[in-house]
Amino acid sequence: MQQQGFAFAREPDEALAPGARVLRGFVCEAGVALWAEVQRVAAAAPFRHMHTPGGRRMSVAITNCGARGWVTDRRGYRYVTEDPQGGAPWPAMPALFGEVAAAAATAAGYPDFRPDACLINRYEPSARMTLHQDVDERDFDQPIVSVSLGLPAVFLFGGAARGDKARRVSLQHGDVVVWGGPSRRFFHGVAPLREGEHALLGRARVNLTFRVAG
C-alpha cells in the first residue's frame, strides 16, 4: 500500500491477542516526515507533564492534535476541544497522520478508521506508562492505533483485568500496534524507557496514539 509517496511495510506481523496485532516496521519510510509533523504540532501546543487526578506528575510528556485532545488533572481524565494552556483549539491533525492511522488500521483488519484525536507521548529515559485501559472514548467499536518513533521500548499488553499477566513486546522505530474488538479495553502500558540515542529523535521515544474520541 502506498500513499503520498510512502510505502507502508508489509513485513510479517505479530498477533498479540484476538483483535490485536503488531505491524513491524510499518511506517519506517515515513518516520522522518512523521517526526517533522510532531515538531510542528509541538510548536503550537508544547509538550507538558500533566498530573493525574490523584496529583501524581506523569513522567511522560504529552501534547495532542485533532478535533479533541486527551487531558488529565484534578478533575479527571477526559477529552477537550481546546488546549488548557492558552485556550486555543488543538492543532489540526496532519494529513499524513490520518493516512498512517487509516492504513495501519486497515492492515490490521479495521477498515474505514477515521481518528479525530491523536495523543502524542514523549518518553525520555526512565519515563514509563503504568498499566491502564483506554476507556475515555465514546465508541469502543473503533480500534486504537499506536505508532512508535525513536528509541526502542517494551510495550506491556495485558488482558481485560488489571491482574492479568502482561505480555512484554519489544517495539522499534516504525512499529505500529493496533488493537480493537475483543481486546479494545485490554490493559496496556510501557516499561521504563532505557537510556539510548536514536539517530532521528535523540534521547527520546515518541508515541502517536490515534483514537475516535467523539
Secondary structure, 3 states (H helix, E strand, C coil): CEECCEECCCCCCEEEECCEEEECCCCHHHHHHHHHHHHHHHHHCCCECCECCCCCECCCEEEEEECCEEEEECCEEEEECECCCCCCECCCCCHHHHHHHHHHHHHCCCCCCCCCEEEEEEECCCCCEEEECCCCCCCCCCCEEEEEEECCEEEEECCCCCCCCCEEEEECCCCEEEECHHHCCCCEEECCCCCCCECCCECCEEEEEEECCC
